[in-house]
């Protein structure tokens, strides 16, 4: 039975790669076109060259031969074939490998449709990835948290809350919000506990914020929040919020956080 399942998966792998290879044209990958082609799509040697792998090894992989390939090999093939995140995960499964770490193939961008949706909302809204980097926002959220005034590396909600003095001064419930957001980040870390990008953020925050370091080492916090509950506007008027969280892209772990006035 196990052998039949393996053979079926190898056949599925070949079919999957051929389908995506034949969908692409040289123009799609910035290759010159030279005359008519007998078959549609890219040639094997073109995919191998784009992926930076050996032609023989790629050919054997496409044929479903029983060879061992690395995570880097699979990621290179996925990029050469212009696979999206769901397709990249499927390629890994067909190759009998665990899906790559979240950050390994994640692009820091949201679709135009999601941006349009946020722009149509009358409430502050932003999209975060698993690391809590803010990768998209609407005008209302920008007025609230000034995302556009911050450099990309600093546009991380945890880093903003724990290390940005301008924001901390505007958070009347800073200790409550910061500790509860950190507790929820612990849950997100469980998805990719060994991811180097996640670990780098933790190390950076431990160095920059004594509060973060103390609470991180304590690891006994209760309650969870993905947003800020209380904030002063530029006139010093306090506003309180509740939040709803919507999944935008489950494969890239993108979540949209929508703010509601607590008095509603």
Backbone as CSV, one residue per row, in Angstrom:
resi,resn,N_x,N_y,N_z,CA_x,CA_y,CA_z,C_x,C_y,C_z
1,UNK,0.826,-1.208,0.000,0.000,0.000,0.000,0.858,1.255,0.000
2,UNK,1.919,1.271,0.844,2.769,2.451,0.932,3.444,2.724,-0.399
3,UNK,3.864,1.635,-1.113,4.533,1.803,-2.393,3.586,2.413,-3.414
4,UNK,2.309,1.993,-3.399,1.336,2.562,-4.326,1.157,4.053,-4.054
5,UNK,1.115,4.440,-2.786,0.932,5.857,-2.451,2.140,6.655,-2.931
6,UNK,3.352,6.109,-2.779,4.550,6.801,-3.211,4.536,6.999,-4.720
7,UNK,4.187,5.937,-5.473,4.160,6.045,-6.916,3.136,7.074,-7.371
8,UNK,1.989,7.087,-6.700,0.960,8.050,-7.084,1.433,9.478,-6.827
9,UNK,2.131,9.683,-5.723,2.620,11.009,-5.401,3.691,11.448,-6.389
10,UNK,4.568,10.532,-6.793,5.585,10.875,-7.779,4.942,11.266,-9.100
11,UNK,3.906,10.557,-9.492,3.190,10.915,-10.707,2.534,12.280,-10.568
12,UNK,1.960,12.542,-9.397,1.339,13.841,-9.148,2.374,14.956,-9.186
13,UNK,3.572,14.685,-8.665,4.635,15.674,-8.681,5.012,16.035,-10.115
14,UNK,5.191,15.022,-10.957,5.535,15.277,-12.358,4.454,16.094,-13.049
15,UNK,3.216,15.714,-12.840,2.105,16.426,-13.464,2.041,17.875,-12.981
16,UNK,2.265,18.077,-11.691,2.213,19.417,-11.104,3.287,20.314,-11.716
17,UNK,4.522,19.812,-11.800,5.619,20.622,-12.333,5.420,20.900,-13.819
18,UNK,5.032,19.873,-14.573,4.810,20.075,-16.007,3.723,21.114,-16.261
19,UNK,2.661,21.051,-15.487,1.562,22.006,-15.674,2.042,23.440,-15.483
20,UNK,2.834,23.667,-14.440,3.303,25.027,-14.180,4.420,25.441,-15.133
21,UNK,5.254,24.509,-15.556,6.308,24.838,-16.518,5.701,25.236,-17.854
22,UNK,4.643,24.548,-18.253,4.038,24.804,-19.550,3.158,26.051,-19.558
23,UNK,2.811,26.543,-18.378,2.024,27.772,-18.308,2.872,29.011,-18.566
24,UNK,4.180,28.908,-18.300,5.051,30.066,-18.410,5.586,30.230,-19.829
25,UNK,5.820,31.460,-20.215,6.477,31.769,-21.483,7.830,32.403,-21.174
26,UNK,8.750,32.409,-22.135,10.031,33.085,-21.891,9.855,34.535,-21.454
27,UNK,8.860,35.208,-22.015,8.632,36.604,-21.640,8.239,36.741,-20.174
28,UNK,7.557,35.733,-19.635,7.139,35.778,-18.228,8.325,35.813,-17.281
29,UNK,9.444,35.265,-17.710,10.625,35.177,-16.838,11.807,35.970,-17.415
30,UNK,11.473,36.916,-18.308,12.478,37.824,-18.887,13.550,37.099,-19.686
31,UNK,13.142,36.038,-20.391,14.054,35.349,-21.292,13.744,35.755,-22.728
32,UNK,14.742,35.819,-23.591,14.474,36.166,-24.994,13.730,35.037,-25.702
33,UNK,12.901,35.413,-26.645,12.183,34.412,-27.444,12.932,34.220,-28.754
34,UNK,13.079,32.986,-29.138,13.836,32.693,-30.365,13.064,31.694,-31.214
35,UNK,12.259,32.207,-32.129,11.540,31.348,-33.053,10.390,30.601,-32.393
36,UNK,9.785,29.736,-33.189,8.647,28.960,-32.712,9.124,27.783,-31.877
37,UNK,8.271,27.376,-30.919,8.600,26.237,-30.055,7.649,25.094,-30.358
38,UNK,8.190,23.885,-30.304,7.363,22.720,-30.605,6.379,22.423,-29.490
39,UNK,6.740,22.790,-28.261,5.847,22.569,-27.123,5.682,23.873,-26.357
40,UNK,4.529,24.059,-25.706,4.310,25.316,-24.976,5.134,25.384,-23.702
41,UNK,5.345,26.593,-23.222,5.991,26.787,-21.936,7.503,26.852,-22.002
42,UNK,8.106,26.773,-20.827,9.563,26.812,-20.721,10.158,25.438,-20.959
43,UNK,11.402,25.416,-21.396,12.135,24.168,-21.529,12.724,23.794,-20.170
44,UNK,13.051,22.512,-20.021,13.648,22.067,-18.768,14.931,22.814,-18.452
45,UNK,15.764,23.004,-19.473,17.044,23.665,-19.220,16.842,25.112,-18.781
46,UNK,15.757,25.726,-19.236,15.481,27.100,-18.831,15.058,27.164,-17.367
47,UNK,14.227,26.222,-16.948,13.819,26.181,-15.540,15.023,25.899,-14.655
48,UNK,15.855,24.961,-15.069,17.040,24.625,-14.283,17.960,25.835,-14.148
49,UNK,18.142,26.567,-15.251,19.006,27.744,-15.213,18.404,28.833,-14.316
50,UNK,17.109,29.050,-14.420,16.455,30.058,-13.589,16.548,29.702,-12.106
51,UNK,16.473,28.408,-11.816,16.519,27.948,-10.426,17.946,27.811,-9.912
52,UNK,18.912,27.839,-10.818,20.300,27.684,-10.398,20.625,26.271,-9.953
53,UNK,20.010,25.274,-10.608,20.272,23.871,-10.268,20.736,23.142,-11.524
54,UNK,21.334,21.967,-11.342,21.814,21.189,-12.468,20.676,20.639,-13.312
55,UNK,20.872,20.619,-14.630,19.825,20.142,-15.531,19.492,18.675,-15.269
56,UNK,20.498,17.843,-15.086,20.244,16.419,-14.852,19.441,16.221,-13.577
57,UNK,19.858,16.904,-12.515,19.155,16.759,-11.242,17.721,17.259,-11.353
58,UNK,17.520,18.386,-12.049,16.158,18.897,-12.232,15.326,17.915,-13.048
59,UNK,15.919,17.360,-14.109,15.180,16.417,-14.954,14.736,15.205,-14.151
60,UNK,15.637,14.653,-13.353,15.273,13.507,-12.520,14.161,13.880,-11.537
61,UNK,14.239,15.081,-10.976,13.211,15.522,-10.029,11.861,15.641,-10.732
62,UNK,11.861,16.257,-11.913,10.606,16.414,-12.639,10.023,15.058,-13.037
63,UNK,10.870,14.100,-13.330,10.415,12.756,-13.705,9.930,11.950,-12.505
64,UNK,10.095,12.493,-11.305,9.614,11.807,-10.109,10.528,10.704,-9.633
65,UNK,11.788,10.769,-10.022,12.716,9.734,-9.554,12.938,9.869,-8.050
66,UNK,13.336,8.780,-7.447,13.512,8.743,-5.990,14.872,9.336,-5.618
67,UNK,14.945,10.655,-5.628,16.167,11.355,-5.244,15.857,12.275,-4.074
68,UNK,16.878,12.609,-3.304,16.704,13.503,-2.166,17.047,14.919,-2.602
69,UNK,16.153,15.843,-2.308,16.390,17.250,-2.655,16.284,18.089,-1.391
70,UNK,17.008,19.185,-1.376,17.031,20.054,-0.200,15.883,21.045,-0.228
71,UNK,15.662,21.685,0.905,14.657,22.749,0.982,15.011,23.877,0.023
72,UNK,16.310,24.237,-0.039,16.735,25.312,-0.933,16.455,24.962,-2.380
73,UNK,16.682,23.710,-2.770,16.385,23.260,-4.128,14.906,23.487,-4.439
74,UNK,14.034,23.068,-3.527,12.595,23.209,-3.758,12.175,24.668,-3.824
75,UNK,12.740,25.504,-2.946,12.411,26.928,-2.977,12.863,27.560,-4.291
76,UNK,14.027,27.167,-4.778,14.506,27.703,-6.050,13.609,27.289,-7.213
77,UNK,13.156,26.039,-7.205,12.237,25.577,-8.242,10.919,26.344,-8.149
78,UNK,10.423,26.545,-6.928,9.160,27.270,-6.743,9.261,28.688,-7.284
79,UNK,10.379,29.341,-7.034,10.547,30.712,-7.525,10.692,30.728,-9.052
80,UNK,11.422,29.760,-9.608,11.594,29.705,-11.056,10.257,29.499,-11.762
81,UNK,9.384,28.708,-11.162,8.070,28.427,-11.754,7.018,29.454,-11.346
82,UNK,7.437,30.459,-10.551,6.544,31.535,-10.103,5.330,30.977,-9.349
83,UNK,5.579,30.036,-8.454,4.501,29.477,-7.645,4.109,30.459,-6.556
84,UNK,2.817,30.496,-6.234,2.413,31.297,-5.094,2.628,30.473,-3.821
85,UNK,2.252,31.030,-2.675,2.569,30.380,-1.414,1.874,29.031,-1.254
86,UNK,0.591,28.958,-1.641,-0.135,27.693,-1.529,0.482,26.638,-2.451
87,UNK,0.857,27.052,-3.663,1.467,26.123,-4.609,2.854,25.678,-4.134
88,UNK,3.581,26.595,-3.492,4.893,26.236,-2.949,4.741,25.175,-1.860
89,UNK,3.774,25.351,-0.980,3.527,24.342,0.057,3.163,23.006,-0.569
90,UNK,2.338,23.037,-1.619,1.918,21.793,-2.277,3.116,21.091,-2.908
91,UNK,4.037,21.861,-3.493,5.240,21.272,-4.067,6.037,20.541,-2.993
92,UNK,6.178,21.135,-1.839,6.920,20.498,-0.749,6.246,19.193,-0.325
93,UNK,4.928,19.214,-0.248,4.216,18.006,0.168,4.370,16.896,-0.864
94,UNK,4.298,17.251,-2.133,4.473,16.246,-3.184,5.885,15.666,-3.175
95,UNK,6.850,16.476,-2.734,8.235,16.021,-2.668,8.541,15.343,-1.339
96,UNK,7.492,15.077,-0.546,7.646,14.405,0.749,8.520,15.206,1.710
97,UNK,8.332,16.520,1.691,9.049,17.389,2.605,8.046,18.248,3.349
98,UNK,8.408,18.628,4.566,7.579,19.573,5.303,7.586,20.901,4.569
99,UNK,6.478,21.630,4.690,6.412,22.953,4.070,7.525,23.832,4.627
100,UNK,8.050,24.765,3.833,9.153,25.604,4.298,8.716,26.512,5.433
101,UNK,9.679,27.016,6.216,9.313,27.970,7.262,8.557,29.143,6.684
102,UNK,7.685,29.705,7.489,6.823,30.783,7.006,7.628,31.894,6.358
103,UNK,8.692,32.347,7.015,9.442,33.482,6.521,10.313,33.134,5.318
104,UNK,10.497,31.844,5.023,11.425,31.460,3.975,10.981,31.945,2.606
105,UNK,9.671,31.995,2.362,9.209,32.386,1.039,8.174,33.493,1.094
106,UNK,8.010,34.085,2.251,6.989,35.113,2.407,7.441,36.427,1.804
107,UNK,6.617,37.055,1.009,6.890,38.373,0.472,6.113,39.404,1.283
108,UNK,6.767,40.510,1.554,6.174,41.530,2.401,5.247,42.416,1.571
109,UNK,4.104,41.903,1.213,3.162,42.660,0.404,1.773,42.074,0.569
110,UNK,0.774,42.912,0.327,-0.606,42.441,0.307,-1.154,42.663,-1.094
111,UNK,-2.224,41.986,-1.410,-2.795,42.096,-2.745,-3.518,43.440,-2.903
112,UNK,-3.654,43.922,-4.137,-4.411,45.161,-4.366,-5.848,45.062,-3.862
113,UNK,-6.416,43.860,-3.904,-7.796,43.699,-3.443,-7.912,43.934,-1.934
114,UNK,-6.932,43.428,-1.170,-6.965,43.644,0.276,-6.743,45.116,0.600
115,UNK,-5.829,45.762,-0.129,-5.619,47.198,0.099,-6.886,47.976,-0.218
116,UNK,-7.552,47.614,-1.291,-8.803,48.280,-1.657,-9.863,48.076,-0.584
117,UNK,-9.945,46.870,-0.039,-10.906,46.590,1.025,-10.640,47.476,2.236
118,UNK,-9.374,47.582,2.650,-9.058,48.431,3.800,-9.368,49.894,3.509
119,UNK,-9.085,50.336,2.287,-9.343,51.729,1.928,-10.825,52.059,1.977
120,UNK,-11.664,51.058,1.728,-13.110,51.296,1.753,-13.681,51.300,3.163
121,UNK,-12.908,50.784,4.126,-13.380,50.771,5.507,-13.259,52.155,6.129
122,UNK,-14.174,52.472,7.010,-14.108,53.758,7.711,-13.384,53.631,9.037
123,UNK,-12.856,52.452,9.322,-12.194,52.178,10.601,-10.706,51.936,10.382
124,UNK,-9.871,52.253,11.381,-8.445,51.935,11.260,-8.249,50.442,11.055
125,UNK,-7.442,50.103,10.053,-7.194,48.693,9.731,-5.770,48.547,9.225
126,UNK,-5.127,47.462,9.615,-3.799,47.163,9.099,-3.620,45.658,9.017
127,UNK,-2.630,45.234,8.223,-2.351,43.818,8.035,-0.961,43.525,8.593
128,UNK,-0.865,42.465,9.404,0.404,42.031,9.984,0.721,40.615,9.548
129,UNK,2.029,40.310,9.505,2.438,38.940,9.268,2.712,38.244,10.602
130,UNK,3.235,37.043,10.535,3.455,36.255,11.754,4.448,36.925,12.691
131,UNK,5.358,37.687,12.129,6.395,38.371,12.910,5.883,39.696,13.481
132,UNK,4.674,40.074,13.143,4.040,41.329,13.548,4.589,42.524,12.780
133,UNK,5.195,42.289,11.628,5.513,43.386,10.730,4.213,43.880,10.110
134,UNK,4.028,45.175,10.069,2.833,45.745,9.455,3.125,45.926,7.971
135,UNK,2.416,45.185,7.117,2.718,45.159,5.689,1.683,45.906,4.854
136,UNK,0.641,46.434,5.492,-0.367,47.211,4.792,-1.272,47.911,5.783
137,UNK,-1.830,49.049,5.382,-2.689,49.810,6.295,-3.546,50.774,5.488
138,UNK,-4.588,51.317,6.121,-5.393,52.351,5.472,-5.085,53.710,6.101
139,UNK,-5.714,54.754,5.566,-5.438,56.121,6.019,-5.772,56.303,7.487
140,UNK,-6.884,55.707,7.933,-7.286,55.853,9.330,-6.251,55.249,10.276
141,UNK,-5.703,54.098,9.910,-4.676,53.473,10.746,-3.395,54.294,10.734
142,UNK,-3.089,54.896,9.588,-1.882,55.709,9.500,-1.989,56.950,10.397
143,UNK,-3.174,57.557,10.443,-3.378,58.700,11.326,-3.226,58.289,12.791
144,UNK,-3.628,57.072,13.086,-3.602,56.582,14.460,-2.187,56.214,14.896
145,UNK,-1.424,55.538,14.012,-0.143,54.951,14.422,1.054,55.392,13.585
146,UNK,0.832,56.271,12.599,1.921,56.855,11.803,2.859,55.809,11.182
147,UNK,2.255,54.794,10.545,3.078,53.770,9.901,3.958,54.361,8.800
148,UNK,3.407,55.291,8.008,4.130,55.806,6.845,5.334,56.651,7.222
149,UNK,5.398,57.132,8.454,6.538,57.949,8.882,7.697,57.105,9.393
150,UNK,7.513,55.794,9.483,8.549,54.917,10.036,9.238,54.147,8.919
151,UNK,10.527,53.913,9.098,11.264,53.088,8.156,10.743,51.654,8.220
152,UNK,10.867,50.930,7.109,10.316,49.574,7.038,10.765,48.672,8.187
153,UNK,12.050,48.641,8.567,12.447,47.759,9.675,11.781,48.114,11.003
154,UNK,11.352,49.380,11.152,10.727,49.814,12.405,9.215,49.677,12.364
155,UNK,8.679,49.237,11.222,7.234,49.140,11.064,6.742,47.770,11.535
156,UNK,7.071,47.488,12.772,6.691,46.239,13.435,5.945,46.623,14.698
157,UNK,4.751,46.085,14.889,3.906,46.576,15.976,4.529,46.328,17.345
158,UNK,5.139,45.170,17.544,5.804,44.908,18.826,6.959,45.880,19.051
159,UNK,7.748,46.099,18.026,8.882,47.015,18.161,8.389,48.435,18.429
160,UNK,7.312,48.831,17.775,6.751,50.155,18.006,6.282,50.317,19.449
161,UNK,5.556,49.328,19.945,4.995,49.422,21.295,6.089,49.401,22.363
162,UNK,7.113,48.583,22.160,8.136,48.419,23.196,9.303,49.394,23.083
163,UNK,9.549,49.956,21.892,10.776,50.749,21.741,10.572,52.155,21.196
164,UNK,9.377,52.515,20.742,9.154,53.848,20.167,8.631,54.807,21.236
165,UNK,9.448,55.756,21.715,9.000,56.671,22.782,7.780,57.493,22.399
166,UNK,7.697,57.904,21.118,6.568,58.736,20.705,5.248,57.997,20.859
167,UNK,5.241,56.702,20.577,4.011,55.932,20.723,3.742,55.594,22.185
168,UNK,4.755,55.248,22.913,4.555,54.866,24.319,3.924,56.006,25.119
169,UNK,4.307,57.248,24.818,3.727,58.395,25.523,2.236,58.519,25.264
170,UNK,1.745,57.932,24.188,0.332,58.061,23.820,-0.496,56.859,24.247
171,UNK,0.107,55.947,25.025,-0.594,54.726,25.425,-0.874,54.747,26.928
172,UNK,-2.063,55.203,27.334,-2.382,55.255,28.768,-2.354,53.885,29.434
173,UNK,-2.685,52.841,28.672,-2.703,51.479,29.224,-1.529,50.684,28.667
174,UNK,-0.351,51.334,28.601,0.796,50.701,27.944,1.123,49.338,28.544
175,UNK,1.227,49.242,29.858,1.640,47.983,30.476,0.647,46.870,30.177
176,UNK,-0.632,47.193,30.252,-1.671,46.204,29.962,-1.596,45.763,28.499
177,UNK,-1.539,46.735,27.581,-1.523,46.399,26.154,-0.261,45.657,25.767
178,UNK,0.887,46.157,26.215,2.164,45.551,25.815,2.278,44.115,26.305
179,UNK,1.907,43.863,27.545,2.033,42.505,28.082,1.074,41.543,27.398
180,UNK,-0.142,42.014,27.080,-1.113,41.134,26.426,-0.745,40.874,24.965
181,UNK,-0.158,41.873,24.297,0.299,41.651,22.924,1.473,40.680,22.897
182,UNK,2.345,40.787,23.865,3.481,39.868,23.945,3.005,38.439,24.185
183,UNK,1.969,38.275,25.003,1.427,36.941,25.261,0.899,36.310,23.969
184,UNK,0.255,37.122,23.126,-0.264,36.586,21.868,0.870,36.286,20.888
185,UNK,1.928,37.098,20.923,3.087,36.818,20.065,3.693,35.462,20.406
186,UNK,3.658,35.073,21.676,4.149,33.749,22.064,3.383,32.655,21.327
187,UNK,2.091,32.848,21.185,1.281,31.861,20.458,1.689,31.806,18.988
188,UNK,1.944,32.972,18.386,2.372,33.004,16.996,3.732,32.347,16.828
189,UNK,4.608,32.534,17.800,5.940,31.933,17.724,5.865,30.417,17.661
190,UNK,4.838,29.828,18.263,4.700,28.370,18.260,4.518,27.818,16.844
191,UNK,4.071,28.668,15.904,3.902,28.229,14.523,5.257,27.997,13.865
192,UNK,6.241,28.833,14.195,7.576,28.714,13.599,8.613,28.993,14.674
193,UNK,8.747,28.101,15.649,9.594,28.381,16.819,11.077,28.510,16.507
194,UNK,11.545,27.899,15.429,12.969,27.951,15.108,13.279,28.865,13.924
195,UNK,12.289,29.610,13.473,12.510,30.485,12.333,13.518,31.568,12.712
196,UNK,14.602,31.720,11.959,15.636,32.684,12.340,15.167,34.129,12.349
197,UNK,14.197,34.462,11.501,13.703,35.834,11.463,12.898,36.152,12.727
198,UNK,12.109,35.184,13.187,11.367,35.361,14.438,12.344,35.477,15.606
199,UNK,13.335,34.603,15.632,14.302,34.628,16.722,15.110,35.920,16.721
200,UNK,15.403,36.452,15.547,16.147,37.703,15.458,15.349,38.856,16.061
201,UNK,14.039,38.852,15.836,13.196,39.898,16.424,13.213,39.816,17.945
202,UNK,13.108,38.603,18.480,13.119,38.427,19.941,14.440,38.917,20.526
203,UNK,15.544,38.543,19.897,16.852,38.966,20.393,16.989,40.482,20.344
204,UNK,16.499,41.095,19.281,16.594,42.549,19.158,15.774,43.248,20.236
205,UNK,14.549,42.758,20.469,13.686,43.389,21.465,14.228,43.174,22.879
206,UNK,14.831,42.035,23.132,15.434,41.801,24.451,16.573,42.791,24.705
207,UNK,17.283,43.166,23.649,18.368,44.123,23.793,17.856,45.551,23.940
208,UNK,16.782,45.875,23.219,16.297,47.249,23.180,15.357,47.596,24.320
209,UNK,14.645,46.621,24.869,13.617,46.906,25.865,13.783,46.034,27.106
210,UNK,14.141,46.627,28.241,14.203,45.859,29.496,12.857,45.245,29.868
211,UNK,11.761,45.963,29.563,10.431,45.419,29.874,10.166,44.158,29.066
212,UNK,10.464,44.219,27.773,10.276,43.040,26.932,11.108,41.885,27.468
213,UNK,12.371,42.136,27.778,13.262,41.077,28.248,12.747,40.454,29.546
214,UNK,12.289,41.295,30.466,11.800,40.788,31.753,10.545,39.950,31.571
215,UNK,9.604,40.453,30.782,8.359,39.704,30.579,8.588,38.450,29.752
216,UNK,9.504,38.527,28.786,9.770,37.348,27.959,10.363,36.228,28.797
217,UNK,11.241,36.569,29.690,11.864,35.560,30.544,10.887,35.021,31.584
218,UNK,9.890,35.846,31.979,8.914,35.403,32.981,7.970,34.355,32.413
219,UNK,7.503,34.566,31.205,6.637,33.626,30.471,5.424,33.153,31.270
220,UNK,4.818,34.061,32.031,3.644,33.657,32.815,2.533,34.691,32.715
221,UNK,2.335,35.218,31.506,1.353,36.275,31.315,0.001,35.697,30.927
222,UNK,-1.046,36.415,31.296,-2.410,36.020,30.960,-3.012,37.060,30.028
223,UNK,-3.974,36.624,29.205,-4.671,37.552,28.323,-3.937,37.760,27.011
224,UNK,-4.711,38.091,25.978,-4.140,38.217,24.643,-4.758,39.406,23.927
225,UNK,-3.915,40.149,23.192,-4.397,41.250,22.360,-3.551,41.328,21.110
226,UNK,-4.180,41.673,19.975,-3.435,41.883,18.745,-3.423,43.355,18.364
227,UNK,-4.022,44.199,19.191,-4.048,45.628,18.901,-3.981,46.433,20.175
228,UNK,-4.037,47.749,20.036,-3.917,48.686,21.146,-5.316,49.059,21.624
229,UNK,-5.532,49.006,22.935,-6.880,49.224,23.477,-7.161,50.671,23.833
230,UNK,-6.119,51.461,24.086,-6.326,52.843,24.525,-5.205,53.706,23.975
231,UNK,-5.587,54.855,23.373,-4.573,55.675,22.719,-4.989,57.135,22.746
232,UNK,-4.015,58.038,22.964,-4.267,59.477,22.944,-4.043,60.011,21.537
233,UNK,-4.977,60.869,21.059,-4.761,61.484,19.752,-3.842,62.699,19.898
234,UNK,-3.601,63.413,18.819,-2.639,64.523,18.845,-3.110,65.655,19.750
235,UNK,-4.393,65.708,20.065,-4.933,66.733,20.958,-4.993,66.262,22.409
236,UNK,-4.501,65.053,22.682,-4.500,64.531,24.036,-5.801,63.892,24.466
237,UNK,-6.731,63.708,23.525,-8.015,63.080,23.838,-7.843,61.563,23.781
238,UNK,-8.317,60.877,24.823,-8.144,59.429,24.888,-9.258,58.703,24.145
239,UNK,-8.885,57.715,23.373,-9.839,56.871,22.655,-9.592,55.426,23.060
240,UNK,-10.656,54.655,23.200,-10.535,53.237,23.544,-11.105,52.402,22.405
241,UNK,-10.499,51.238,22.211,-10.838,50.418,21.055,-11.010,48.947,21.429
242,UNK,-11.815,48.285,20.633,-11.834,46.828,20.586,-11.394,46.427,19.183
243,UNK,-11.120,45.149,18.977,-10.571,44.720,17.697,-11.258,43.457,17.194
244,UNK,-11.264,43.331,15.877,-11.605,42.080,15.227,-10.450,41.719,14.307
245,UNK,-10.155,40.443,14.200,-9.027,39.983,13.390,-9.541,39.071,12.288
246,UNK,-9.178,39.372,11.049,-9.595,38.594,9.890,-8.368,37.968,9.233
247,UNK,-8.477,36.705,8.841,-7.383,36.049,8.128,-7.389,36.511,6.675
248,UNK,-6.271,37.058,6.232,-6.144,37.561,4.867,-5.505,36.517,3.963
249,UNK,-4.474,35.847,4.475,-3.769,34.807,3.717,-3.263,33.783,4.729
250,UNK,-3.913,32.615,4.781,-3.561,31.626,5.796,-2.186,31.028,5.578
251,UNK,-1.730,30.971,4.328,-0.429,30.365,4.057,0.717,31.275,4.455
252,UNK,0.529,32.580,4.307,1.556,33.527,4.722,1.272,34.106,6.110
253,UNK,0.231,33.615,6.749,-0.136,34.046,8.097,-0.346,35.557,8.164
254,UNK,-1.054,36.100,7.182,-1.381,37.513,7.193,-2.747,37.701,7.836
255,UNK,-2.804,38.632,8.810,-4.054,38.926,9.505,-4.368,40.411,9.409
256,UNK,-5.630,40.734,9.187,-6.062,42.125,9.205,-6.673,42.433,10.569
257,UNK,-6.175,43.485,11.205,-6.694,43.923,12.490,-7.545,45.168,12.251
258,UNK,-8.812,45.098,12.634,-9.758,46.204,12.433,-10.119,46.788,13.797
259,UNK,-10.010,48.101,13.945,-10.274,48.780,15.202,-11.713,49.309,15.226
260,UNK,-12.383,49.125,16.371,-13.731,49.646,16.601,-13.694,50.514,17.859
261,UNK,-14.416,51.626,17.821,-14.547,52.427,19.032,-15.246,51.591,20.096
262,UNK,-14.687,51.569,21.294,-15.244,50.734,22.360,-16.634,51.167,22.776
263,UNK,-17.024,52.397,22.487,-18.353,52.888,22.905,-19.434,52.440,21.951
264,UNK,-19.074,51.876,20.812,-20.097,51.459,19.832,-20.917,50.287,20.351
